[in-house]
Amino acid sequence: MKFLKLSEQNVAGKTVLIRADLNVPIKDGRISDDTRIRASLPSIRYCLDRGAAVIVMTHLGRPTEGEFHPEDDVTPVARQLGALLGKQVAVLKDWRDSPPKLHAGEIAMLQNVRINPGEKKNDPALGKAYAALADVFVNDAFGTAHRAQASTEAVAAAAPLALAGILLADELDALGKALRDPARPLVAIVAGSKVSTKLTVLENLADKVDQLIVGGGIANTFLLAQGKNIGKSLAEPDLVDEAKKIIAKMAAKGGAVPLPTDVVCAKEFAADAAAETKSIDDVADDDMILDIGPQSAAVLADIIKKAGTVVWNGPVGVFEFDQFADGTKVLAKAIADSSAFSIAGGGDTLAAVAKYGIGEQVGYISTGGGAFLEFLEGKELPAVAALARFAD
């Protein structure tokens, strides 16, 4: 999809409205992780350094529209953004009644957009009100690109000019490189508790990838499809037929869905549960499969070693518990050591990247969760589609 990039535009003397994703964890007024704020800095600095005034808008938490509570206040976010920029960032509460007038090099932030009635329903009037604040709208919030909301879609429809921010453009370029014109073999790792939540991802990827690795509860459902006993492991028996179709689709094109031949089991799901490694054929009725075994991990690591591109979404075991973390650790190290272009996305995946310290070795780390998955599904992202009319 074509779109105009902020990095290719002259914004001198203009007011730029930037939709960022600054939804950071806050407790007792303190931000515990400002990664998303730092990720937004390139677009903001680009505008400020080139003589533009900047208004930032973001959501925070899950407030009720039309209601404001202290925990919904973006002031701590504005304060941290200001500290990183070396500027004061005022929070604008009554911006509809008193539109701000900023000078070049100044920056302000709108109060939490999720408080505004009509935000989630993509109200055109609210979108026009946002757009009226600026000469240029920039969407830099890939994490919300799958949502058609007033601050992501309606504002772009009403703006004089709408652009993709530096972070958003980088995300789309990296995902496009991974899926549209990948170096082969293309390997996807899709793991998680349920097939149902990632079924369309698996179906779409099966058309594109050379090897499809599944893990977690998803792998258990695929093991059921092979007639294996998985004990009392998490799975979705009603989706066994869908799993069989995906296996058949991969086999028809010469690919595969490599499933574990050995697993790490426990009798209960607990941090202190005793782990036992066994053949998949020896799983007992009271066993829970919580990780792949060392032989299976080695097979998958070899697949990754030979890959040209790796897309990773989800750990293959309960890596939060060290006794069930080796499978994910082996795959993470294989990705880090591989010469393949790799892209990782999703909250649990990023937690694994951080746990094993491979952030510098991953080709691209996506900031999006739902948007990352919907891109993998092949869906059109409405907030990105809204930018396309300016590229014609």
TORKOL-4160 file (C-alpha; in steps of 0.2 Angstrom, whole numbers, padded with zeros to 4 digits, m for minus):
392
<pt num="1" X="0000" Y="0000" Z="0000"/>
<pt num="2" X="0006" Y="0017" Z="m0005"/>
<pt num="3" X="0007" Y="0031" Z="0008"/>
<pt num="4" X="0017" Y="0047" Z="0010"/>
<pt num="5" X="0031" Y="0047" Z="0023"/>
<pt num="6" X="0034" Y="0061" Z="0036"/>
<pt num="7" X="0053" Y="0059" Z="0033"/>
<pt num="8" X="0050" Y="0065" Z="0015"/>
<pt num="9" X="0040" Y="0080" Z="0019"/>
<pt num="10" X="0044" Y="0098" Z="0023"/>
<pt num="11" X="0035" Y="0103" Z="0038"/>
<pt num="12" X="0043" Y="0120" Z="0042"/>
<pt num="13" X="0031" Y="0133" Z="0049"/>
<pt num="14" X="0017" Y="0121" Z="0050"/>
<pt num="15" X="0008" Y="0113" Z="0065"/>
<pt num="16" X="0009" Y="0094" Z="0065"/>
<pt num="17" X="m0003" Y="0083" Z="0074"/>
<pt num="18" X="0005" Y="0067" Z="0078"/>
<pt num="19" X="m0005" Y="0051" Z="0084"/>
<pt num="20" X="0007" Y="0041" Z="0094"/>
<pt num="21" X="0005" Y="0026" Z="0105"/>
<pt num="22" X="0011" Y="0031" Z="0122"/>
<pt num="23" X="0001" Y="0019" Z="0132"/>
<pt num="24" X="0014" Y="0015" Z="0145"/>
<pt num="25" X="0012" Y="0007" Z="0162"/>
<pt num="26" X="0009" Y="0019" Z="0176"/>
<pt num="27" X="0008" Y="0015" Z="0194"/>
<pt num="28" X="0006" Y="0029" Z="0208"/>
<pt num="29" X="0010" Y="0042" Z="0195"/>
<pt num="30" X="0026" Y="0034" Z="0189"/>
<pt num="31" X="0030" Y="0026" Z="0173"/>
<pt num="32" X="0039" Y="0009" Z="0174"/>
<pt num="33" X="0043" Y="0007" Z="0156"/>
<pt num="34" X="0045" Y="0022" Z="0144"/>
<pt num="35" X="0050" Y="0011" Z="0128"/>
<pt num="36" X="0034" Y="0017" Z="0119"/>
<pt num="37" X="0038" Y="0035" Z="0122"/>
<pt num="38" X="0056" Y="0033" Z="0116"/>
<pt num="39" X="0050" Y="0025" Z="0101"/>
<pt num="40" X="0040" Y="0040" Z="0097"/>
<pt num="41" X="0054" Y="0052" Z="0098"/>
<pt num="42" X="0061" Y="0051" Z="0080"/>
<pt num="43" X="0045" Y="0058" Z="0072"/>
<pt num="44" X="0043" Y="0071" Z="0085"/>
<pt num="45" X="0061" Y="0077" Z="0084"/>
<pt num="46" X="0060" Y="0077" Z="0065"/>
<pt num="47" X="0046" Y="0090" Z="0066"/>
<pt num="48" X="0053" Y="0101" Z="0080"/>
<pt num="49" X="0070" Y="0101" Z="0072"/>
<pt num="50" X="0063" Y="0107" Z="0056"/>
<pt num="51" X="0053" Y="0122" Z="0063"/>
<pt num="52" X="0036" Y="0114" Z="0066"/>
<pt num="53" X="0025" Y="0116" Z="0081"/>
<pt num="54" X="0019" Y="0099" Z="0087"/>
<pt num="55" X="0003" Y="0092" Z="0095"/>
<pt num="56" X="0004" Y="0074" Z="0101"/>
<pt num="57" X="m0011" Y="0064" Z="0105"/>
<pt num="58" X="m0012" Y="0046" Z="0113"/>
<pt num="59" X="m0023" Y="0034" Z="0122"/>
<pt num="60" X="m0019" Y="0028" Z="0139"/>
<pt num="61" X="m0027" Y="0013" Z="0148"/>
<pt num="62" X="m0045" Y="0009" Z="0146"/>
<pt num="63" X="m0055" Y="0024" Z="0151"/>
<pt num="64" X="m0074" Y="0026" Z="0149"/>
<pt num="65" X="m0079" Y="0038" Z="0136"/>
<pt num="66" X="m0086" Y="0054" Z="0143"/>
<pt num="67" X="m0078" Y="0051" Z="0160"/>
<pt num="68" X="m0062" Y="0057" Z="0167"/>
<pt num="69" X="m0053" Y="0049" Z="0182"/>
<pt num="70" X="m0035" Y="0053" Z="0189"/>
<pt num="71" X="m0028" Y="0036" Z="0182"/>
<pt num="72" X="m0033" Y="0042" Z="0164"/>
<pt num="73" X="m0023" Y="0058" Z="0165"/>
<pt num="74" X="m0008" Y="0058" Z="0152"/>
<pt num="75" X="0001" Y="0071" Z="0162"/>
<pt num="76" X="0015" Y="0058" Z="0168"/>
<pt num="77" X="0017" Y="0054" Z="0150"/>
<pt num="78" X="0019" Y="0072" Z="0145"/>
<pt num="79" X="0031" Y="0075" Z="0159"/>
<pt num="80" X="0042" Y="0060" Z="0153"/>
<pt num="81" X="0041" Y="0066" Z="0135"/>
<pt num="82" X="0046" Y="0083" Z="0140"/>
<pt num="83" X="0061" Y="0076" Z="0150"/>
<pt num="84" X="0067" Y="0066" Z="0135"/>
<pt num="85" X="0065" Y="0081" Z="0123"/>
<pt num="86" X="0072" Y="0094" Z="0135"/>
<pt num="87" X="0055" Y="0104" Z="0133"/>
<pt num="88" X="0040" Y="0108" Z="0143"/>
<pt num="89" X="0025" Y="0098" Z="0136"/>
<pt num="90" X="0008" Y="0106" Z="0142"/>
<pt num="91" X="m0007" Y="0095" Z="0142"/>
<pt num="92" X="m0022" Y="0102" Z="0133"/>
<pt num="93" X="m0039" Y="0098" Z="0141"/>
<pt num="94" X="m0051" Y="0111" Z="0133"/>
<pt num="95" X="m0044" Y="0110" Z="0116"/>
<pt num="96" X="m0060" Y="0110" Z="0107"/>
<pt num="97" X="m0066" Y="0126" Z="0115"/>
<pt num="98" X="m0049" Y="0134" Z="0116"/>
<pt num="99" X="m0039" Y="0128" Z="0101"/>
<pt num="100" X="m0020" Y="0130" Z="0105"/>
<pt num="101" X="m0009" Y="0142" Z="0096"/>
<pt num="102" X="0009" Y="0135" Z="0096"/>
<pt num="103" X="0024" Y="0143" Z="0089"/>
<pt num="104" X="0038" Y="0134" Z="0079"/>
<pt num="105" X="0048" Y="0122" Z="0090"/>
<pt num="106" X="0034" Y="0121" Z="0104"/>
<pt num="107" X="0025" Y="0105" Z="0108"/>
<pt num="108" X="0009" Y="0101" Z="0118"/>
<pt num="109" X="m0001" Y="0085" Z="0121"/>
<pt num="110" X="m0020" Y="0082" Z="0120"/>
<pt num="111" X="m0028" Y="0074" Z="0135"/>
<pt num="112" X="m0031" Y="0055" Z="0134"/>
<pt num="113" X="m0041" Y="0053" Z="0117"/>
<pt num="114" X="m0050" Y="0038" Z="0124"/>
<pt num="115" X="m0060" Y="0050" Z="0135"/>
<pt num="116" X="m0068" Y="0059" Z="0120"/>
<pt num="117" X="m0086" Y="0053" Z="0116"/>
<pt num="118" X="m0086" Y="0046" Z="0099"/>
<pt num="119" X="m0067" Y="0040" Z="0099"/>
<pt num="120" X="m0070" Y="0022" Z="0098"/>
<pt num="121" X="m0085" Y="0023" Z="0086"/>
<pt num="122" X="m0074" Y="0033" Z="0074"/>
<pt num="123" X="m0085" Y="0048" Z="0074"/>
<pt num="124" X="m0082" Y="0059" Z="0059"/>
<pt num="125" X="m0086" Y="0075" Z="0069"/>
<pt num="126" X="m0073" Y="0071" Z="0082"/>
<pt num="127" X="m0060" Y="0067" Z="0068"/>
<pt num="128" X="m0064" Y="0084" Z="0060"/>
<pt num="129" X="m0061" Y="0092" Z="0077"/>
<pt num="130" X="m0044" Y="0084" Z="0078"/>
<pt num="131" X="m0039" Y="0088" Z="0060"/>
<pt num="132" X="m0044" Y="0106" Z="0063"/>
<pt num="133" X="m0030" Y="0108" Z="0075"/>
<pt num="134" X="m0016" Y="0106" Z="0063"/>
<pt num="135" X="m0010" Y="0108" Z="0045"/>
<pt num="136" X="m0003" Y="0090" Z="0044"/>
<pt num="137" X="m0009" Y="0074" Z="0053"/>
<pt num="138" X="0005" Y="0061" Z="0056"/>
<pt num="139" X="0000" Y="0043" Z="0061"/>
<pt num="140" X="0014" Y="0036" Z="0071"/>
<pt num="141" X="0005" Y="0023" Z="0081"/>
<pt num="142" X="0007" Y="0006" Z="0073"/>
<pt num="143" X="0000" Y="m0002" Z="0088"/>
<pt num="144" X="m0017" Y="0005" Z="0085"/>
<pt num="145" X="m0017" Y="0004" Z="0066"/>
<pt num="146" X="m0029" Y="m0010" Z="0066"/>
<pt num="147" X="m0042" Y="0000" Z="0074"/>
<pt num="148" X="m0054" Y="0012" Z="0064"/>
<pt num="149" X="m0056" Y="0026" Z="0077"/>
<pt num="150" X="m0057" Y="0045" Z="0077"/>
<pt num="151" X="m0039" Y="0048" Z="0082"/>
<pt num="152" X="m0033" Y="0035" Z="0069"/>
<pt num="153" X="m0045" Y="0035" Z="0054"/>
<pt num="154" X="m0058" Y="0049" Z="0054"/>
<pt num="155" X="m0044" Y="0062" Z="0058"/>
<pt num="156" X="m0035" Y="0056" Z="0042"/>
<pt num="157" X="m0050" Y="0057" Z="0032"/>
<pt num="158" X="m0053" Y="0075" Z="0037"/>
<pt num="159" X="m0035" Y="0081" Z="0037"/>
<pt num="160" X="m0028" Y="0093" Z="0024"/>
<pt num="161" X="m0013" Y="0081" Z="0023"/>
<pt num="162" X="m0010" Y="0064" Z="0032"/>
<pt num="163" X="0007" Y="0055" Z="0033"/>
<pt num="164" X="0015" Y="0040" Z="0040"/>
<pt num="165" X="0027" Y="0044" Z="0054"/>
<pt num="166" X="0044" Y="0037" Z="0055"/>
<pt num="167" X="0040" Y="0023" Z="0067"/>
<pt num="168" X="0024" Y="0018" Z="0057"/>
<pt num="169" X="0033" Y="0018" Z="0041"/>
<pt num="170" X="0047" Y="0008" Z="0048"/>
<pt num="171" X="0035" Y="m0005" Z="0054"/>
<pt num="172" X="0026" Y="m0007" Z="0038"/>
<pt num="173" X="0042" Y="m0008" Z="0028"/>
<pt num="174" X="0049" Y="m0021" Z="0039"/>
<pt num="175" X="0033" Y="m0032" Z="0039"/>
<pt num="176" X="0032" Y="m0029" Z="0020"/>
<pt num="177" X="0050" Y="m0035" Z="0018"/>
<pt num="178" X="0046" Y="m0051" Z="0029"/>
<pt num="179" X="0030" Y="m0056" Z="0020"/>
<pt num="180" X="0029" Y="m0048" Z="0003"/>
<pt num="181" X="0047" Y="m0050" Z="m0004"/>
<pt num="182" X="0056" Y="m0061" Z="0008"/>
<pt num="183" X="0072" Y="m0070" Z="0007"/>
<pt num="184" X="0069" Y="m0088" Z="0006"/>
<pt num="185" X="0066" Y="m0100" Z="0015"/>
<pt num="186" X="0053" Y="m0090" Z="0025"/>
<pt num="187" X="0049" Y="m0098" Z="0042"/>
<pt num="188" X="0035" Y="m0092" Z="0053"/>
<pt num="189" X="0034" Y="m0096" Z="0072"/>
<pt num="190" X="0016" Y="m0094" Z="0078"/>
<pt num="191" X="0013" Y="m0099" Z="0096"/>
<pt num="192" X="0000" Y="m0096" Z="0110"/>
<pt num="193" X="m0013" Y="m0103" Z="0120"/>
<pt num="194" X="m0027" Y="m0105" Z="0107"/>
<pt num="195" X="m0028" Y="m0109" Z="0089"/>
<pt num="196" X="m0045" Y="m0100" Z="0088"/>
<pt num="197" X="m0036" Y="m0083" Z="0091"/>
<pt num="198" X="m0023" Y="m0086" Z="0078"/>
<pt num="199" X="m0032" Y="m0097" Z="0065"/>
<pt num="200" X="m0033" Y="m0084" Z="0051"/>
<pt num="201" X="m0015" Y="m0080" Z="0054"/>
<pt num="202" X="m0010" Y="m0098" Z="0052"/>
<pt num="203" X="m0021" Y="m0100" Z="0037"/>
<pt num="204" X="m0014" Y="m0084" Z="0028"/>
<pt num="205" X="0004" Y="m0089" Z="0033"/>
<pt num="206" X="0002" Y="m0107" Z="0026"/>
<pt num="207" X="0000" Y="m0099" Z="0009"/>
<pt num="208" X="0016" Y="m0089" Z="0011"/>
<pt num="209" X="0029" Y="m0098" Z="0021"/>
<pt num="210" X="0040" Y="m0112" Z="0018"/>
<pt num="211" X="0040" Y="m0119" Z="0036"/>
<pt num="212" X="0026" Y="m0115" Z="0049"/>
<pt num="213" X="0032" Y="m0119" Z="0067"/>
<pt num="214" X="0018" Y="m0119" Z="0080"/>
<pt num="215" X="0020" Y="m0119" Z="0099"/>
<pt num="216" X="0011" Y="m0119" Z="0115"/>
<pt num="217" X="m0008" Y="m0123" Z="0116"/>
<pt num="218" X="m0008" Y="m0121" Z="0097"/>
<pt num="219" X="0005" Y="m0135" Z="0095"/>
<pt num="220" X="m0006" Y="m0146" Z="0106"/>
<pt num="221" X="m0021" Y="m0145" Z="0095"/>
<pt num="222" X="m0010" Y="m0150" Z="0080"/>
<pt num="223" X="m0003" Y="m0164" Z="0090"/>
<pt num="224" X="m0021" Y="m0170" Z="0093"/>
<pt num="225" X="m0024" Y="m0169" Z="0074"/>
<pt num="226" X="m0009" Y="m0181" Z="0072"/>
<pt num="227" X="m0018" Y="m0193" Z="0084"/>
<pt num="228" X="m0006" Y="m0190" Z="0099"/>
<pt num="229" X="m0011" Y="m0191" Z="0117"/>
<pt num="230" X="m0008" Y="m0174" Z="0125"/>
<pt num="231" X="m0015" Y="m0178" Z="0142"/>
<pt num="232" X="m0023" Y="m0164" Z="0151"/>
<pt num="233" X="m0014" Y="m0151" Z="0141"/>
<pt num="234" X="m0022" Y="m0135" Z="0134"/>
<pt num="235" X="m0029" Y="m0138" Z="0117"/>
<pt num="236" X="m0045" Y="m0135" Z="0106"/>
<pt num="237" X="m0052" Y="m0152" Z="0101"/>
<pt num="238" X="m0065" Y="m0143" Z="0090"/>
<pt num="239" X="m0052" Y="m0136" Z="0079"/>
<pt num="240" X="m0043" Y="m0152" Z="0075"/>
<pt num="241" X="m0050" Y="m0152" Z="0057"/>
<pt num="242" X="m0044" Y="m0135" Z="0054"/>
<pt num="243" X="m0026" Y="m0140" Z="0060"/>
<pt num="244" X="m0027" Y="m0155" Z="0048"/>
<pt num="245" X="m0031" Y="m0143" Z="0034"/>
<pt num="246" X="m0016" Y="m0132" Z="0038"/>
<pt num="247" X="m0005" Y="m0147" Z="0039"/>
<pt num="248" X="m0011" Y="m0153" Z="0022"/>
<pt num="249" X="m0009" Y="m0136" Z="0014"/>
<pt num="250" X="0009" Y="m0135" Z="0020"/>
<pt num="251" X="0012" Y="m0153" Z="0014"/>
<pt num="252" X="0005" Y="m0149" Z="m0003"/>
<pt num="253" X="0017" Y="m0136" Z="m0007"/>
<pt num="254" X="0032" Y="m0146" Z="0000"/>
<pt num="255" X="0033" Y="m0137" Z="0017"/>
<pt num="256" X="0029" Y="m0144" Z="0034"/>
<pt num="257" X="0022" Y="m0140" Z="0051"/>
<pt num="258" X="0036" Y="m0148" Z="0062"/>
<pt num="259" X="0028" Y="m0154" Z="0078"/>
<pt num="260" X="0037" Y="m0159" Z="0094"/>
<pt num="261" X="0043" Y="m0177" Z="0096"/>
<pt num="262" X="0048" Y="m0175" Z="0114"/>
<pt num="263" X="0040" Y="m0163" Z="0126"/>
<pt num="264" X="0043" Y="m0157" Z="0144"/>
<pt num="265" X="0028" Y="m0161" Z="0155"/>
<pt num="266" X="0021" Y="m0158" Z="0173"/>
<pt num="267" X="0007" Y="m0164" Z="0183"/>
<pt num="268" X="0001" Y="m0146" Z="0187"/>
<pt num="269" X="0003" Y="m0128" Z="0180"/>
<pt num="270" X="0014" Y="m0120" Z="0194"/>
<pt num="271" X="0030" Y="m0111" Z="0196"/>
<pt num="272" X="0037" Y="m0125" Z="0207"/>
<pt num="273" X="0030" Y="m0139" Z="0196"/>
<pt num="274" X="0042" Y="m0154" Z="0193"/>
<pt num="275" X="0047" Y="m0155" Z="0175"/>
<pt num="276" X="0049" Y="m0171" Z="0166"/>
<pt num="277" X="0055" Y="m0173" Z="0148"/>
<pt num="278" X="0048" Y="m0188" Z="0138"/>
<pt num="279" X="0044" Y="m0194" Z="0121"/>
<pt num="280" X="0027" Y="m0187" Z="0114"/>
<pt num="281" X="0022" Y="m0205" Z="0113"/>
<pt num="282" X="0024" Y="m0207" Z="0132"/>
<pt num="283" X="0013" Y="m0193" Z="0137"/>
<pt num="284" X="0001" Y="m0199" Z="0151"/>
<pt num="285" X="m0017" Y="m0194" Z="0154"/>
<pt num="286" X="m0013" Y="m0183" Z="0169"/>
<pt num="287" X="0002" Y="m0174" Z="0160"/>
<pt num="288" X="0002" Y="m0156" Z="0155"/>
<pt num="289" X="0014" Y="m0152" Z="0140"/>
<pt num="290" X="0022" Y="m0135" Z="0145"/>
<pt num="291" X="0037" Y="m0135" Z="0133"/>
<pt num="292" X="0045" Y="m0144" Z="0119"/>
<pt num="293" X="0059" Y="m0156" Z="0122"/>
<pt num="294" X="0078" Y="m0154" Z="0118"/>
<pt num="295" X="0077" Y="m0165" Z="0102"/>
<pt num="296" X="0062" Y="m0155" Z="0095"/>
<pt num="297" X="0071" Y="m0138" Z="0100"/>
<pt num="298" X="0086" Y="m0144" Z="0090"/>
<pt num="299" X="0076" Y="m0148" Z="0075"/>
<pt num="300" X="0068" Y="m0131" Z="0075"/>
<pt num="301" X="0084" Y="m0122" Z="0078"/>
<pt num="302" X="0091" Y="m0131" Z="0063"/>
<pt num="303" X="0076" Y="m0125" Z="0052"/>
<pt num="304" X="0079" Y="m0107" Z="0058"/>
<pt num="305" X="0098" Y="m0108" Z="0055"/>
<pt num="306" X="0094" Y="m0112" Z="0036"/>
<pt num="307" X="0080" Y="m0098" Z="0035"/>
<pt num="308" X="0082" Y="m0082" Z="0025"/>
<pt num="309" X="0067" Y="m0074" Z="0034"/>
<pt num="310" X="0060" Y="m0078" Z="0051"/>
<pt num="311" X="0043" Y="m0071" Z="0058"/>
<pt num="312" X="0041" Y="m0074" Z="0076"/>
<pt num="313" X="0025" Y="m0072" Z="0086"/>
<pt num="314" X="0024" Y="m0081" Z="0103"/>
<pt num="315" X="0035" Y="m0092" Z="0114"/>
<pt num="316" X="0034" Y="m0111" Z="0112"/>
<pt num="317" X="0033" Y="m0115" Z="0130"/>
<pt num="318" X="0029" Y="m0107" Z="0147"/>
<pt num="319" X="0045" Y="m0098" Z="0147"/>
<pt num="320" X="0040" Y="m0088" Z="0163"/>
<pt num="321" X="0044" Y="m0104" Z="0173"/>
<pt num="322" X="0063" Y="m0108" Z="0170"/>
<pt num="323" X="0060" Y="m0127" Z="0170"/>
<pt num="324" X="0049" Y="m0124" Z="0155"/>
<pt num="325" X="0059" Y="m0111" Z="0146"/>
<pt num="326" X="0072" Y="m0120" Z="0137"/>
<pt num="327" X="0063" Y="m0123" Z="0121"/>
<pt num="328" X="0059" Y="m0104" Z="0119"/>
<pt num="329" X="0077" Y="m0100" Z="0124"/>
<pt num="330" X="0084" Y="m0112" Z="0111"/>
<pt num="331" X="0073" Y="m0104" Z="0097"/>
<pt num="332" X="0078" Y="m0086" Z="0103"/>
<pt num="333" X="0096" Y="m0090" Z="0102"/>
<pt num="334" X="0094" Y="m0098" Z="0085"/>
<pt num="335" X="0086" Y="m0082" Z="0079"/>
<pt num="336" X="0099" Y="m0072" Z="0086"/>
<pt num="337" X="0113" Y="m0082" Z="0078"/>
<pt num="338" X="0104" Y="m0084" Z="0061"/>
<pt num="339" X="0109" Y="m0073" Z="0046"/>
<pt num="340" X="0091" Y="m0072" Z="0042"/>
<pt num="341" X="0081" Y="m0056" Z="0042"/>
<pt num="342" X="0070" Y="m0058" Z="0058"/>
<pt num="343" X="0055" Y="m0049" Z="0064"/>
<pt num="344" X="0047" Y="m0052" Z="0081"/>
<pt num="345" X="0030" Y="m0045" Z="0088"/>
<pt num="346" X="0018" Y="m0048" Z="0101"/>
<pt num="347" X="0019" Y="m0044" Z="0120"/>
<pt num="348" X="0025" Y="m0062" Z="0126"/>
<pt num="349" X="0037" Y="m0063" Z="0111"/>
<pt num="350" X="0045" Y="m0046" Z="0116"/>
<pt num="351" X="0046" Y="m0052" Z="0134"/>
<pt num="352" X="0056" Y="m0067" Z="0128"/>
<pt num="353" X="0067" Y="m0056" Z="0118"/>
<pt num="354" X="0070" Y="m0046" Z="0133"/>
<pt num="355" X="0073" Y="m0061" Z="0145"/>
<pt num="356" X="0086" Y="m0069" Z="0133"/>
<pt num="357" X="0094" Y="m0052" Z="0129"/>
<pt num="358" X="0093" Y="m0054" Z="0110"/>
<pt num="359" X="0085" Y="m0037" Z="0105"/>
<pt num="360" X="0101" Y="m0032" Z="0096"/>
<pt num="361" X="0101" Y="m0048" Z="0086"/>
<pt num="362" X="0083" Y="m0047" Z="0080"/>
<pt num="363" X="0081" Y="m0038" Z="0063"/>
<pt num="364" X="0066" Y="m0029" Z="0068"/>
<pt num="365" X="0055" Y="m0028" Z="0084"/>
<pt num="366" X="0037" Y="m0023" Z="0081"/>
<pt num="367" X="0028" Y="m0012" Z="0093"/>
<pt num="368" X="0011" Y="m0018" Z="0088"/>
<pt num="369" X="0002" Y="m0033" Z="0096"/>
<pt num="370" X="m0015" Y="m0034" Z="0087"/>
<pt num="371" X="m0009" Y="m0024" Z="0072"/>
<pt num="372" X="0005" Y="m0036" Z="0070"/>
<pt num="373" X="m0006" Y="m0051" Z="0070"/>
<pt num="374" X="m0019" Y="m0043" Z="0058"/>
<pt num="375" X="m0005" Y="m0039" Z="0046"/>
<pt num="376" X="0001" Y="m0057" Z="0047"/>
<pt num="377" X="m0017" Y="m0062" Z="0043"/>
<pt num="378" X="m0017" Y="m0052" Z="0027"/>
<pt num="379" X="m0030" Y="m0039" Z="0033"/>
<pt num="380" X="m0030" Y="m0021" Z="0028"/>
<pt num="381" X="m0026" Y="m0010" Z="0043"/>
<pt num="382" X="m0039" Y="0004" Z="0042"/>
<pt num="383" X="m0028" Y="0018" Z="0050"/>
<pt num="384" X="m0015" Y="0014" Z="0036"/>
<pt num="385" X="m0028" Y="0013" Z="0022"/>
<pt num="386" X="m0034" Y="0031" Z="0027"/>
<pt num="387" X="m0017" Y="0037" Z="0022"/>
<pt num="388" X="m0017" Y="0030" Z="0005"/>
<pt num="389" X="m0028" Y="0043" Z="m0003"/>
<pt num="390" X="m0014" Y="0056" Z="m0001"/>
<pt num="391" X="m0002" Y="0045" Z="m0011"/>
<pt num="392" X="m0012" Y="0045" Z="m0027"/>
